[in-house]
Amino acid sequence: MYTDLVLNISSEALKMILMVSMPMLLTGLLIGVLISIIQVITQIQEMTLTFVPKIIAVFITIMICGPWMLRKLIDFTTTLISEIPTLVR
C-alpha cells in the first residue's frame, strides 16, 4: 500500500515538473531551431549566436508564464500538505 502511495505522489510530482518546465523548454527549442535555420540560410556559423536570443526568450517566457507556474506549484504543494494527515494513517 505504501509503495503505491509513494509511486502515485512521485508520478504526480514528475507530471507537475514537466508541466511547469514545458513553456521554457519549448521556447528555448523553438528559438534554437529558428536561429539554426537563420544560420544555415546566411551561412554564419557562430556557436555563441544562439545563447543570447534563447536567454532573452526564456526570460520573457518566465515573465509571462511565471504567475501560472507559481499558482500550479502552490496548488500542488497545498494539496500535498493538506493530505499529510490522511497519508500518515
DSSP file (Angstrom, degrees, kcal/mol; ACC not computed):
  #  RESIDUE AA STRUCTURE BP1 BP2  ACC     N-H-->O    O-->H-N    N-H-->O    O-->H-N    TCO  KAPPA ALPHA  PHI   PSI    X-CA   Y-CA   Z-CA
    1    1 A M     >        0   0    0      0, 0.0     4,-1.9     0, 0.0     5,-0.1   0.000 360.0 360.0 360.0 -43.8    0.0    0.0    0.0
    2    2 A Y  H  >  +     0   0    0      1,-0.2     4,-2.5     2,-0.2     5,-0.2   0.839 360.0  57.1 -67.8 -31.4    2.8    2.5    0.9
    3    3 A T  H  > S+     0   0    0      2,-0.2     4,-2.5     1,-0.2    -1,-0.2   0.919 106.9  48.1 -64.6 -43.0    4.6    1.6   -2.4
    4    4 A D  H  > S+     0   0    0      2,-0.2     4,-2.4     1,-0.2    -2,-0.2   0.893 111.6  50.9 -63.2 -39.4    1.5    2.6   -4.4
    5    5 A L  H  X S+     0   0    0     -4,-1.9     4,-2.4     2,-0.2    -2,-0.2   0.926 111.7  45.9 -64.2 -45.6    1.2    5.8   -2.4
    6    6 A V  H  X S+     0   0    0     -4,-2.5     4,-2.5     1,-0.2    -2,-0.2   0.906 113.7  49.5 -65.2 -42.0    4.8    6.8   -3.0
    7    7 A L  H  X S+     0   0    0     -4,-2.5     4,-2.5    -5,-0.2    -1,-0.2   0.890 111.2  50.1 -64.2 -38.9    4.6    5.9   -6.7
    8    8 A N  H  X S+     0   0    0     -4,-2.4     4,-2.2     2,-0.2    -2,-0.2   0.937 113.1  44.8 -65.1 -46.7    1.4    8.0   -7.0
    9    9 A I  H  X S+     0   0    0     -4,-2.4     4,-2.2     1,-0.2    -2,-0.2   0.906 114.2  50.6 -64.5 -41.0    2.9   11.0   -5.3
   10   10 A S  H  X S+     0   0    0     -4,-2.5     4,-2.3    -5,-0.2    -2,-0.2   0.905 110.4  48.4 -64.3 -41.7    6.1   10.7   -7.4
   11   11 A S  H  X S+     0   0    0     -4,-2.5     4,-2.3     2,-0.2    -1,-0.2   0.895 111.6  49.8 -67.6 -37.9    4.3   10.4  -10.7
   12   12 A E  H  X S+     0   0    0     -4,-2.2     4,-2.1     2,-0.2    -1,-0.2   0.892 110.8  50.3 -65.2 -38.6    2.2   13.5   -9.8
   13   13 A A  H  X S+     0   0    0     -4,-2.2     4,-2.4     2,-0.2    -2,-0.2   0.905 110.7  48.8 -66.2 -41.3    5.3   15.4   -8.9
   14   14 A L  H  X S+     0   0    0     -4,-2.3     4,-2.5     2,-0.2    -2,-0.2   0.895 110.4  51.1 -65.6 -39.4    7.0   14.4  -12.2
   15   15 A K  H  X S+     0   0    0     -4,-2.3     4,-2.6     1,-0.2    -1,-0.2   0.906 110.7  49.3 -61.8 -40.7    3.9   15.5  -14.1
   16   16 A M  H  X S+     0   0    0     -4,-2.1     4,-2.5     2,-0.2     5,-0.2   0.907 109.9  50.6 -66.1 -41.7    4.0   18.8  -12.3
   17   17 A I  H  X S+     0   0    0     -4,-2.4     4,-2.2     1,-0.2    -2,-0.2   0.928 113.1  46.0 -61.4 -45.3    7.7   19.3  -13.1
   18   18 A L  H  X S+     0   0    0     -4,-2.5     4,-1.4     1,-0.2    -2,-0.2   0.913 113.6  48.6 -64.1 -42.6    7.1   18.6  -16.8
   19   19 A M  H  < S+     0   0    0     -4,-2.6    -2,-0.2     1,-0.2    -1,-0.2   0.895 114.9  44.4 -66.1 -39.5    4.0   20.8  -17.0
   20   20 A V  H  < S+     0   0    0     -4,-2.5     4,-0.4     1,-0.2    -1,-0.2   0.857 118.1  42.6 -74.8 -35.0    5.8   23.8  -15.3
   21   21 A S  H  X S+     0   0    0     -4,-2.2     4,-2.2    -5,-0.2     3,-0.2   0.645  92.7  85.5 -86.6 -13.4    9.0   23.5  -17.2
   22   22 A M  H  X S+     0   0    0     -4,-1.4     4,-2.8     1,-0.2     5,-0.3   0.874  83.7  54.3 -61.4 -42.0    7.4   22.9  -20.6
   23   23 A P  H  > S+     0   0    0      0, 0.0     4,-2.0     0, 0.0    -1,-0.2   0.920 113.1  43.3 -59.4 -41.4    6.9   26.5  -21.6
   24   24 A M  H  > S+     0   0    0     -4,-0.4     4,-2.3    -3,-0.2    -2,-0.2   0.903 115.2  48.6 -69.9 -40.6   10.5   27.4  -21.1
   25   25 A L  H  X S+     0   0    0     -4,-2.2     4,-2.3     2,-0.2    -1,-0.2   0.917 112.8  47.2 -65.7 -43.2   11.8   24.3  -22.8
   26   26 A L  H  X S+     0   0    0     -4,-2.8     4,-2.8    -5,-0.2     5,-0.2   0.891 111.5  51.4 -66.2 -38.4    9.6   24.7  -25.8
   27   27 A T  H  X S+     0   0    0     -4,-2.0     4,-2.6    -5,-0.3     5,-0.3   0.939 111.4  47.0 -63.0 -46.1   10.6   28.4  -26.1
   28   28 A G  H  X S+     0   0    0     -4,-2.3     4,-2.2     1,-0.2    -2,-0.2   0.888 113.6  49.3 -61.8 -39.4   14.3   27.5  -26.0
   29   29 A L  H  X S+     0   0    0     -4,-2.3     4,-2.4     2,-0.2    -2,-0.2   0.937 112.5  46.2 -65.3 -47.4   13.8   24.8  -28.5
   30   30 A L  H  X S+     0   0    0     -4,-2.8     4,-2.5     1,-0.2    -2,-0.2   0.919 114.4  46.9 -64.2 -43.6   11.8   27.0  -31.0
   31   31 A I  H  X S+     0   0    0     -4,-2.6     4,-2.7    -5,-0.2     5,-0.2   0.908 111.9  52.0 -64.7 -40.5   14.2   29.9  -30.7
   32   32 A G  H  X S+     0   0    0     -4,-2.2     4,-2.2    -5,-0.3    -2,-0.2   0.904 111.1  46.7 -61.6 -42.0   17.2   27.5  -31.2
   33   33 A V  H  X S+     0   0    0     -4,-2.4     4,-2.4     2,-0.2    -2,-0.2   0.918 112.9  49.4 -66.5 -43.0   15.6   26.0  -34.3
   34   34 A L  H  X S+     0   0    0     -4,-2.5     4,-2.3     1,-0.2    -2,-0.2   0.925 112.5  47.1 -62.5 -44.3   14.8   29.4  -35.7
   35   35 A I  H  X S+     0   0    0     -4,-2.7     4,-2.5     1,-0.2    -1,-0.2   0.894 111.3  52.2 -64.3 -38.8   18.4   30.7  -35.1
   36   36 A S  H  X S+     0   0    0     -4,-2.2     4,-2.2    -5,-0.2    -2,-0.2   0.898 109.2  49.5 -64.1 -40.3   19.8   27.5  -36.6
   37   37 A I  H  X S+     0   0    0     -4,-2.4     4,-2.4     2,-0.2    -2,-0.2   0.919 111.6  48.9 -63.7 -42.9   17.7   28.0  -39.7
   38   38 A I  H  X S+     0   0    0     -4,-2.3     4,-2.6     1,-0.2     6,-0.3   0.896 110.5  51.5 -63.6 -39.2   18.9   31.6  -40.0
   39   39 A Q  H  X>S+     0   0    0     -4,-2.5     4,-1.3     1,-0.2     5,-0.8   0.884 110.8  48.1 -65.0 -37.7   22.5   30.4  -39.6
   40   40 A V  H  <5S+     0   0    0     -4,-2.2    -2,-0.2     2,-0.2    -1,-0.2   0.912 113.6  46.9 -68.4 -41.0   22.1   27.9  -42.3
   41   41 A I  H  <5S+     0   0    0     -4,-2.4    -2,-0.2     1,-0.2    -1,-0.2   0.926 122.8  33.5 -66.7 -44.2   20.5   30.4  -44.7
   42   42 A T  H  <5S-     0   0    0     -4,-2.6    -1,-0.2    -5,-0.2    -2,-0.2   0.547 101.6-130.4 -90.5  -6.8   23.1   33.1  -44.0
   43   43 A Q  T  <5 +     0   0    0     -4,-1.3     2,-0.8     1,-0.2    -3,-0.2   0.779  55.9 147.2  59.3  30.6   26.0   30.6  -43.5
   44   44 A I      < -     0   0    0     -5,-0.8     2,-0.6    -6,-0.3    -1,-0.2  -0.873  27.2-172.6 -92.3 112.7   27.0   32.3  -40.3
   45   45 A Q        +     0   0    0     -2,-0.8     2,-0.6    -3,-0.1    -1,-0.1  -0.475  26.0 145.0-107.9  60.9   28.4   29.5  -38.2
   46   46 A E    >   -     0   0    0     -2,-0.6     3,-0.9     1,-0.1     4,-0.3  -0.884  35.8-158.8-100.2 119.6   28.9   31.3  -34.8
   47   47 A M  G >  S+     0   0    0     -2,-0.6     3,-0.7     1,-0.2     4,-0.2   0.806  89.4  54.5 -69.3 -30.6   28.2   28.9  -31.9
   48   48 A T  G >> S+     0   0    0      1,-0.2     4,-0.7     2,-0.1     3,-0.7   0.556  85.1  85.8 -82.5  -6.1   27.6   31.7  -29.4
   49   49 A L  G <4 S+     0   0    0     -3,-0.9    -1,-0.2     1,-0.2    -2,-0.1   0.784  85.8  54.0 -65.6 -27.4   24.9   33.4  -31.5
   50   50 A T  G <> S+     0   0    0     -3,-0.7     4,-1.7    -4,-0.3    -1,-0.2   0.729  94.2  69.8 -81.1 -20.9   22.1   31.2  -30.2
   51   51 A F  H <> S+     0   0    0     -3,-0.7     4,-2.7    -4,-0.2     5,-0.2   0.929  95.3  48.0 -69.1 -47.2   22.7   31.9  -26.5
   52   52 A V  H  X S+     0   0    0     -4,-0.7     4,-2.5     1,-0.2     5,-0.2   0.936 113.6  45.7 -64.5 -48.2   21.6   35.5  -26.1
   53   53 A P  H  > S+     0   0    0      0, 0.0     4,-2.6     0, 0.0    -1,-0.2   0.901 114.5  50.0 -61.6 -37.2   18.2   35.1  -28.0
   54   54 A K  H  X S+     0   0    0     -4,-1.7     4,-2.8     2,-0.2     5,-0.2   0.932 111.0  48.3 -64.1 -44.8   17.5   31.9  -26.1
   55   55 A I  H  X S+     0   0    0     -4,-2.7     4,-2.2     1,-0.2    -1,-0.2   0.920 114.2  46.1 -62.2 -43.8   18.2   33.6  -22.8
   56   56 A I  H  X S+     0   0    0     -4,-2.5     4,-2.4    -5,-0.2    -1,-0.2   0.926 114.2  47.9 -64.2 -44.9   16.0   36.6  -23.6
   57   57 A A  H  X S+     0   0    0     -4,-2.6     4,-2.2    -5,-0.2    -2,-0.2   0.902 112.9  47.6 -65.2 -41.5   13.2   34.4  -24.9
   58   58 A V  H  X S+     0   0    0     -4,-2.8     4,-2.4     2,-0.2    -1,-0.2   0.894 111.2  51.7 -67.8 -38.2   13.2   32.1  -21.9
   59   59 A F  H  X S+     0   0    0     -4,-2.2     4,-2.2    -5,-0.2    -2,-0.2   0.918 110.8  47.7 -63.0 -42.8   13.3   35.2  -19.6
   60   60 A I  H  X S+     0   0    0     -4,-2.4     4,-2.2     2,-0.2    -2,-0.2   0.892 110.9  52.0 -64.4 -38.8   10.3   36.7  -21.3
   61   61 A T  H  X S+     0   0    0     -4,-2.2     4,-3.3     2,-0.2     5,-0.3   0.899 108.8  50.1 -63.6 -40.4    8.5   33.3  -21.1
   62   62 A I  H  X S+     0   0    0     -4,-2.4     4,-1.7     1,-0.2    -2,-0.2   0.907 110.5  50.3 -64.0 -40.3    9.2   33.2  -17.4
   63   63 A M  H  < S+     0   0    0     -4,-2.2    -2,-0.2     2,-0.2    -1,-0.2   0.887 117.8  39.2 -64.8 -37.9    7.8   36.7  -17.0
   64   64 A I  H  < S+     0   0    0     -4,-2.2     4,-0.3     1,-0.2    -2,-0.2   0.931 127.8  31.0 -77.1 -47.2    4.7   35.8  -18.9
   65   65 A C  H  X S+     0   0    0     -4,-3.3     4,-2.7    -5,-0.2     5,-0.2   0.485  93.3  97.0 -92.7  -3.8    4.1   32.3  -17.5
   66   66 A G  H  X S+     0   0    0     -4,-1.7     4,-2.8    -5,-0.3     5,-0.2   0.902  82.7  48.2 -55.5 -49.1    5.6   32.9  -14.1
   67   67 A P  H  > S+     0   0    0      0, 0.0     4,-2.3     0, 0.0    -1,-0.2   0.902 113.9  48.0 -61.0 -38.7    2.3   33.6  -12.3
   68   68 A W  H  > S+     0   0    0     -4,-0.3     4,-2.3     2,-0.2    -2,-0.2   0.925 113.2  47.4 -65.2 -44.2    0.7   30.5  -13.8
   69   69 A M  H  X S+     0   0    0     -4,-2.7     4,-2.3     1,-0.2    -1,-0.2   0.910 113.0  48.5 -64.2 -42.2    3.7   28.3  -12.9
   70   70 A L  H  X S+     0   0    0     -4,-2.8     4,-2.6    -5,-0.2    -1,-0.2   0.905 110.7  50.9 -64.7 -41.4    3.8   29.6   -9.4
   71   71 A R  H  X S+     0   0    0     -4,-2.3     4,-2.6    -5,-0.2    -2,-0.2   0.911 110.5  49.5 -62.5 -42.8    0.0   29.1   -8.9
   72   72 A K  H  X S+     0   0    0     -4,-2.3     4,-2.4     2,-0.2    -2,-0.2   0.919 113.2  46.3 -62.4 -44.2    0.4   25.5  -10.2
   73   73 A L  H  X S+     0   0    0     -4,-2.3     4,-2.5     2,-0.2    -2,-0.2   0.891 112.9  49.4 -66.8 -39.1    3.2   24.8   -7.8
   74   74 A I  H  X S+     0   0    0     -4,-2.6     4,-2.8     2,-0.2     5,-0.2   0.921 111.8  48.7 -65.4 -43.4    1.4   26.4   -4.8
   75   75 A D  H  X S+     0   0    0     -4,-2.6     4,-2.5     2,-0.2    -2,-0.2   0.917 112.9  47.7 -61.7 -43.7   -1.7   24.4   -5.6
   76   76 A F  H  X S+     0   0    0     -4,-2.4     4,-2.4     2,-0.2    -2,-0.2   0.932 114.8  45.3 -63.0 -45.7    0.3   21.1   -5.8
   77   77 A T  H  X S+     0   0    0     -4,-2.5     4,-2.8     2,-0.2     5,-0.2   0.905 112.8  50.4 -65.8 -41.9    2.1   21.9   -2.6
   78   78 A T  H  X S+     0   0    0     -4,-2.8     4,-2.5     2,-0.2    -1,-0.2   0.915 112.0  47.8 -62.5 -43.4   -1.0   22.9   -0.7
   79   79 A T  H  X S+     0   0    0     -4,-2.5     4,-1.2    -5,-0.2    -2,-0.2   0.918 113.1  48.4 -62.8 -43.7   -2.8   19.7   -1.8
   80   80 A L  H  < S+     0   0    0     -4,-2.4     4,-0.3     1,-0.2     3,-0.2   0.914 113.8  45.7 -64.0 -43.6    0.2   17.6   -0.8
   81   81 A I  H >< S+     0   0    0     -4,-2.8     3,-1.2     1,-0.2    -1,-0.2   0.882 110.6  53.3 -68.5 -38.0    0.5   19.3    2.6
   82   82 A S  H 3< S+     0   0    0     -4,-2.5     4,-0.3     1,-0.2    -1,-0.2   0.749 106.3  54.3 -70.3 -21.0   -3.3   19.1    3.3
   83   83 A E  T 3X S+     0   0    0     -4,-1.2     4,-1.8    -3,-0.2     3,-0.3   0.459  79.9  96.1 -88.9  -0.9   -3.2   15.3    2.6
   84   84 A I  H <> S+     0   0    0     -3,-1.2     4,-1.8    -4,-0.3     5,-0.2   0.906  80.0  53.6 -58.6 -44.2   -0.5   14.6    5.1
   85   85 A P  H  > S+     0   0    0      0, 0.0     4,-0.8     0, 0.0    -1,-0.2   0.890 112.9  43.8 -60.4 -36.4   -2.9   13.6    7.9
   86   86 A T  H  4 S+     0   0    0     -4,-0.3    -2,-0.2    -3,-0.3    -3,-0.1   0.781 112.8  52.7 -77.7 -25.0   -4.6   11.1    5.6
   87   87 A L  H  < S+     0   0    0     -4,-1.8    -1,-0.2     1,-0.2    -3,-0.2   0.774 103.3  57.0 -79.1 -25.6   -1.3    9.8    4.3
   88   88 A V  H  <        0   0    0     -4,-1.8    -1,-0.2     1,-0.2    -2,-0.2   0.787 360.0 360.0 -77.1 -27.9    0.2    9.1    7.8
   89   89 A R     <        0   0    0     -4,-0.8    -1,-0.2    -5,-0.2    -2,-0.1   0.496 360.0 360.0 -59.5 360.0   -2.6    6.8    8.9
